[in-house]
Amino acid sequence: EKECGRVEENCKLGCGMKLTRDELKIHVTDNCVQRVVTCKHCEKNFKFRQLTEHLDVCPKVEVSCELKCGRSIVREDVTQHVDQECVEKVVECPFVEYKCEVKIKRKYVNKYLEEKETKHLGLKLA
């Protein structure tokens, strides 16, 4: 009876499933929620049942920019992207030190500076 593949046993990974020995061979490697899997993004190991939750916070998963600029960035770089590169980020005018209080999306800064060159020159000379 020990060699019979039809004898039911509990899953050795502790998920609570009771299957035949033949079914258990496949179950522990492919189907068990307690099996260990590797995140394809960060290469850390997790129990399969934890993987979905991990993917929601994994620093190496690509996500869309929160400001909807159209870029995809790995989660750990989102803050840097928004602060330093994102064209949709509202930034202060480069002449803020000369009392220009305009806040404008980064993608419009160059055009704004061209259009307001005289204004800024006046602020700089004041």
C-alpha positions in Angstrom: 0.0 0.0 0.0 3.0 2.4 0.6 3.9 2.3 -3.1 0.3 2.7 -4.4 -0.2 6.1 -6.1 -3.9 6.1 -5.1 -3.4 6.3 -1.4 -4.5 9.8 -0.1 -2.1 11.9 2.0 -2.1 15.4 3.3 0.0 17.9 1.5 3.4 18.0 3.0 3.5 21.8 2.5 0.7 22.3 5.0 -2.1 23.7 2.8 -4.7 21.3 4.1 -5.3 19.5 0.8 -5.6 15.7 0.9 -4.8 14.1 -2.5 -3.5 10.9 -3.9 0.3 10.5 -4.0 0.3 10.9 -7.8 -1.8 14.1 -7.5 0.5 15.4 -4.7 3.6 15.2 -6.9 2.0 17.8 -9.2 0.2 19.7 -6.5 3.4 20.6 -4.4 5.3 21.8 -7.4 2.5 23.5 -9.5 -0.7 24.1 -7.6 -0.1 24.4 -3.8 -0.7 27.9 -2.4 2.1 27.1 0.1 4.7 26.3 -2.6 7.7 28.7 -2.8 7.8 30.8 -5.9 10.3 33.5 -7.0 9.1 37.0 -7.9 10.2 37.5 -11.5 10.8 41.2 -10.8 12.9 41.3 -7.6 13.9 37.6 -7.5 12.8 37.2 -3.8 11.1 34.0 -2.7 7.5 33.9 -1.4 4.8 31.4 -0.8 2.5 31.5 -3.8 -0.4 32.7 -1.7 1.6 35.8 -0.8 2.8 36.7 -4.4 -0.2 38.8 -5.4 0.1 40.9 -2.3 3.8 41.2 -2.9 3.3 42.4 -6.5 1.2 45.3 -5.2 4.3 46.6 -3.4 7.3 45.1 -5.1 9.8 47.9 -5.8 10.9 46.3 -9.1 7.4 46.1 -10.7 6.8 48.6 -13.6 3.9 51.0 -12.9 2.5 53.9 -14.8 3.4 57.4 -13.7 0.9 58.6 -11.1 0.7 62.0 -12.9 -0.2 60.2 -16.1 2.6 61.4 -18.3 2.6 58.1 -20.2 5.8 56.7 -18.8 6.3 53.4 -17.1 8.7 53.4 -14.3 9.8 50.7 -11.8 8.0 51.4 -8.5 11.1 52.2 -6.6 12.0 55.1 -9.0 8.5 56.8 -9.1 9.4 59.5 -6.6 12.6 60.4 -8.4 10.8 60.4 -11.8 8.0 62.7 -10.5 10.4 65.0 -8.7 13.1 65.3 -11.4 11.7 64.3 -14.8 7.9 64.1 -15.1 6.6 66.6 -17.6 3.2 66.6 -15.8 4.7 67.7 -12.5 3.7 71.3 -11.5 6.9 73.2 -10.7 7.9 76.7 -9.6 9.1 79.1 -12.2 12.9 79.1 -12.3 12.7 82.8 -11.4 11.1 82.1 -8.0 14.1 83.6 -6.3 13.3 86.9 -8.1 9.7 86.7 -6.8 8.0 85.1 -9.8 5.3 83.0 -8.1 4.0 81.2 -11.2 3.6 77.4 -10.9 3.4 75.6 -14.1 3.7 72.0 -15.5 7.3 71.1 -16.3 6.4 70.5 -20.0 5.4 74.2 -20.4 8.3 75.8 -18.6 10.5 76.5 -21.7 7.6 78.1 -23.6 6.6 80.1 -20.5 10.2 81.4 -20.1 10.3 82.4 -23.8 7.0 84.2 -23.6 7.8 86.0 -20.3 11.5 86.8 -21.0 10.9 90.6 -20.6 8.9 90.1 -17.3 11.7 87.9 -15.9 14.4 90.3 -17.0 12.5 93.1 -15.2 12.3 91.0 -12.0 16.0 90.2 -12.2 16.9 93.9 -12.5 14.6 95.0 -9.8 
